[in-house]
Amino acid sequence: MLTLMSMLTLVGLMHHYSTVGTNAIAHQASSDFYKFYLSAERVRAGHSMYWLVPPRERQGDACHPDTPDAERATAMPLPGRLTLGGELPCLGPNLNPPIFMAVMLPLSLLPYGNAWWIWAAFSSICSVLGVWLLSGSKPRTNKDRLFWTLLGSAALFMYYPTIANFSLGQLGSVLLPLLTMSWLDLRRARPVRSGLWLGLAIGLKPFLGVLLLGLLVLRNWKAMFSAIAALLGLSALGALAFGVNAYQDYALVAGNVSWTASNWNGSWFGFFDRYFSGQADANWPANKPLSKALGTTFALLTVSLWAWITRGQQRRAAMRGVDTLFALGLPAALLASPLGWAYYFPVLTLSGFIAWQHTNQAVNPRPLRLALLLPVVMSVVPISLKPSPSPLSPALWFGIDAWYCYVLVGAFALTLTAVRQEA
């Protein structure tokens, strides 16, 4: 019965995802994939793959939402090597490392719609692959593994952050199998392979680099140096293919991000930026240093707590340390990154899976399992993406606009409780 329900759910979701994809293609600028595609077009035209967003921190700046159109036109800088110009001069840039262009360049040779669907299909396959890998973490017959893959895939595709990742053409689903293979290989005493998978994931999304601290805490030198070698190798390939200037531009653009206060940013930085910038009487950007200081403090506290718990679990049993590294490390990385966006939440499938396994060691696992479902249910709520708040469009910083931060905090706290259960 569950198998039939899962198959019917997946068939029904295919229609919904088809509609989401059609809308994303019809409104190109609404998808992050458009930024990736545009970056590839710029490379083929001999330009930088990155661009800086014109100033947007105070009213009167070219890209501030409260700036009147007449003032915006005069404040807008002219198009240049690192200025986009055109019809969408305030479009956010591609924030993937240069090596990602090795994937996008071939796709940019195709019409945009075809390229989008190919990437969407690849992303969906990665989601299923991630569930397939998790279902095989314990010995199972092929029939049982197929059943759990169908059930897990149906649940994952119903998950709103997965739909958001699909709509935006982001990399949340692509990261899931890479991190899962890293976890599985580390548990199976294959540290070099584990490090290679992790290095590849970090090479795509550098905020995952915090997981290297976990390997350091576990003193798993082979996995750590393997991950660093993979990361350096990807960086070297990117520099050879696109030049050292591409990395200089990437560092400049990454340091110029000014939209962390968006409601889809669940990190500590987003939480405090919303508070200081999103009030009707906001004194922004004068309060920006204080916001960054608070965000940095909470991020360091979160990472330090994760590292301390990971070390303690490793002393009890090597496998408990490995599980804690990934289960607790993923929500910690999203909380500590300035860009802990909701569309990365599909990677928390791995975190939740590990935490669920550890509830078997609880005296009464049912209450803890019900509690673990709370962050999942919270993040299923379909919250539309909103631009960064401004005095004329203030944020509900303590309410719905901070929802994804509460999801991450809840996931971190409940996962911590689960992995510390005594056998």
N, C-alpha and C positions, 0 to 999 in steps of 0.2 A: 504493500500500500504506500509506504514512504517513497519507494523507488518510483512508482507511478506519479505520485504527487510532485516529486522533484522534477521528473521529465516534463510534466504539464506546466510546472512553474517556469522552467527554462524556455519552453516553447512560447509561453505568454510573454516572458521578458524579452525574447528576440524582437517582438513587434515594438515594444517600448524602446529598446536600445536602437532599433532602426529609426524610429521617430527622432530620438535624441541626436543621432548622427546626422540625419537630414537637416535638422535645425542648426546644428553646429556648422555644417558646410554652407548653409544659406546665409548665416551670420558669421563670417569668417573671423572677424575681430573679437568675437566672444570666446574663441578657443585659443588656448595657449599654443596648440599645435600650429596655428597661423604664425605665431612669433618664430617658432622653429623653422617653418617653411620659408618665412621672409628672411631669416638669417642666412639660410642656404642660398637663396636668390642673391642676397647681397655679396656673399662669398664668390659666387659665380660671376658677378659683375665687377669683382675686384675691390669691393669695399670691406670694411670691418664687419664681422658677423654680429657685433654688439652696437648698441647705441645708448646714450644717456638720456633719461627723461628730463626735460627742462624743469626748472625750479617749480615746486608745488607745495611748499610748506606754509606759506602765509598768503592771505588774500592780496591780490595784485600780482602774484607770480603767474607765469604763463600757463601752467597746468593746474593751478589750484582750482577746485570746483566752484569756489565762491567768487572767482574773478569775473567781472562782467566781460562779455564778448568783445566789446570795443577795446578794453584795456588788454585783453588776452592777445589780440592781433598785434599790438605794438610791442608787447613784452616777449613775444615768441622769437627765439633765436633762429637764424637762418640755417637751412640744412647744411650739414657738413659730414665729416668722416664719422663722427660719433653723435650726430644729431639726425634723427629720422626725417623730420619734415613731412611733406606730403599731406594726405587727407587725415592721417592719424598721428600727428606729431607728439601726442602725449601717451601713445601706446607703450605699455611696459615692455622691457626688453626680454629676450631669451636669456635665462640665467643658468643654462646648462654649460658645463665645461666645453672647451673647443673640440675635444675628441668626439663629442656627440654629433658633430657635423659629418663625421664619417658615415653615420646612419642617414642623416637628413639630405645630404647632397644627392644620392641616387633618387630619393623620393621626390626631391624638388624638380626633377626632370619630367615628372608626370603631372597631369592636370591636378589641381588642388583636391578635388573631390576624390579622385582615385588614390592619391597619396594618403588622404585622411583615412579612408576605409582600410587601406593596407595596414597603417599604423594601428587603427582601432582593432583590427583582427589579431594582430600580433599581441597587443595589450591584453585582449580577452584570452588568448591562448596561454599567456603567462599567468593569468588568474587561475585557470583550470590546472595548469602545471603545478602551481604552488599548492593547491588543494590536493592534487595527486601525490605530491611528495610528502605532504603531511599525513595523508592516509596510509602511506607506506612506512611511517616511522616505527611501527610495530609490525611483527610478522602477521600477515593476513593472507587469506586466499584471494585469488584474482577477483572472484565474485564479490567478496566483502569489500575489497578495495574499490571496485567500481561503484558499489552502493554508496560508500562514504564519499567518494569523489562527486557523484551526482548530488548527494544531499548537501555537501559542503559548497559545491559550485552554485547551487540554487540559492543558498543562504548568502554567499558572497556577492552574487550579482544583484540580490535584493537590497544590499547594503548601500545606503545613500552615498557615502564617500566613494564607493566603487563606481556608481553612476556618474558622480561629479568628475572623477578621474577620467572616465570614458569620454564624457562630454568635452572636457578641456584638452584631451589628448596628452595628459600628463603621464608621469613615470611611476606612480604609486603601485600599479599592478605589475610592472616590469621588475620592480625591486623585490617583490614577494618571493619568487622562486630563487633568486640569487641569495637572499638572506636565509631562506629555508635550507638550501644546499650547504651553506656555510655552517649553519647550526648542526645539521645532520652529520656532516663530515667531521666536525669537531667532536661530536659525541662518539663517533666511530673510530676515533684515534687516527684521523687523517688530517693533521694540522696544516700541512702545506696546501692541500686542495681547499680546505676551509678558508685559509687566508687568501687564496686566489679569488674565490667567489666574493669574499668580503671586500677585497681590494677593488674588484670590478664594480661592486655596488657603490663604494665610496667614490670611485672615479666618475660615476654618473651623478651622484648626489653627495657632495662633500660634507653635508651636515652629519652623515653617518660616521664620519671620522671619529666621533666620540667613542665608538665601539672599540677603537684601538686601545683606549684607556682600559677597557675591560680585559683585553688580552694581556696588557701589561700587568694588571692586578692579578690575573691568573698565572702570570709568569710563563705563559705559553709562547715562548720565543719563536718557535718555528712558524706558528700561525701568524704572529704579529709581523715578523720580517717578510713572510710570504705576502701578506696583505700590502705592506709598504712597497715591496718590489713590484707587485701588480699595479699599484697606484702610480708609482714612478714610471713604470713602463708605459702606461696609458698616457701619462703626461708627456713623456718623451715622444711618443707617436703623434700626439696632438701638435707638439711644437714642430716636429719635422714636417707634418702635413700642412699646417696652417701658420707656422711662424711663431716666434717668441712673442711678437706684438699681440697675438691673439690672447695670450695669457695675461699680458699687461692690461689689455682692454677689459678682459673678464674680471680682473681684480678691481679695476676702476668702477665698472658697472655694479659689481656685487657690493661695493662699499657705498654706492649711491642710492640704495633702495630706500624709498621714503613712503612705502605703502604697507608697512607692517601692521598698521592699526585696522586693517580690513577685518571683517567679522569672521572670515574663514581661517585666520591665523590663530591657532590655539596655543601659541608659545607664551612664555612669561613676558617676552618683549612686546608682543602684540597686546597682551592684557594691559600693561602699564601705558603703552602708547595710546591706547583707546581712552584710558582714563584722563591723561594729560592733554590730549589733542581733541577729544570728542565732546567737550562741554560747550555750551553756548557762550560762556565767558572764558574760554580757554586762552591761556597765555602761552601759545605755541608759536614758534619753536623755542622760546626762552626756557621752557621746562624740559626740553629734550635731554639735556645731560642728566637730570635727575631721573627721568624715565629710563634711560639706558643703564644708569647705575643700579636702579632697583631690579631691572630685568636681568642684568649680569649677576647680581647677588643671588637672586632666586635660582637662576640657571646653575650657578656654581654649587649652591646648596643641594639642588636636585641631583646633579652629577656626582657630587661627593657622597651623598647618601647611597646612591646606586652602587658606586665603587666599593664602599664600605660593606654593604650587604653582600655584594658579589664575592668579596674576599672572605667574609665569614662563612658563606655557603660553600665555598671551595674548600675550606678547612674541614668541613663536615664530610664532604664527598665531592670528588672531582666533577661528576656529572651534574651535581647541584649547582656548582659554580658556572658551568657552561650554560645550563638552563637559565640561571639568573642573569647572566651576561646579556642574553638575547631577550628574554621575557621582560625584564625590567629596563634593559638598555634602550629598547625602541621607544617606549613612551618618554623616557628620560631625554633621548636625543631630540624628539619633537618639541618637548617643553623647553629645552635649552637652546634650540636653534632659533635665530631671529625669524626664520621663515618656516615654522611648523604648520604647514597648511593642511586642511582637512582632506585634501585629495591624496595625501600620503597615508591616510589611515588604513588602507587595505593591508599594509605591512603589519598592522597590529593583529592581524589574523594569526600570525606566528606567535606573538606575545600571548594572546588569549588561549591558543591551543596548548602552549607549555603550561600556563597557569592552571588550566583545566585539568591537565594530567596530574599536577601536584595536589589537587584537591582530593585525590584518592587517598592521600596520607592523613587527611583530617579525620578526627573522631566522628564528626557529623558533617559530611561534605555538602549536603543539600543547601544549607543556608549560604555557604560560601559560593557555591555554584550559581545560586540565584543572584547573589550580589555581583558576581562577575558578568552577568548578563546586563546589569544596569548601564554601564558605559556603552554597550552595544545598542541597547534600546534608545539611549539618549542620542547617539549619533545617527540613528535611522531617521530622526526628525528632519524633513527636507527644508533646510534653511537656505534661502537664496543668497548668493554672493552679493555683498554690498561694497561700494567703494569706501576708501578711508573716510572716517567722519570729519566734519568740519564744524565751525561755529554755527553755520546756517543749517547744517544737517548733523546734529549731535548724535552721539552713540548712546545706546543703552549698555554702557560699559560693564555694569554689574549684573545684567540680565541676559537677554537673548543674544546680544552681540558678543558675550563672553562664553557662549555655550560650549564651543569646542575646546576652550581652555579647561572648563569644568570636566569635560569628557576625558581629557588627557590626565588631569589630576586624579580623577576617579580610577582610571585604568592603572595609573602608576600605584596608587595606594592599595587597590584590591589585588593587583598582581604581586606586590610586595608581601601582602598577607598570605597569598596562596603559596608562593615559593618557599616561605619560611615554615610551612606546616611540618610537624614532626611525624616521622613514620611510626 
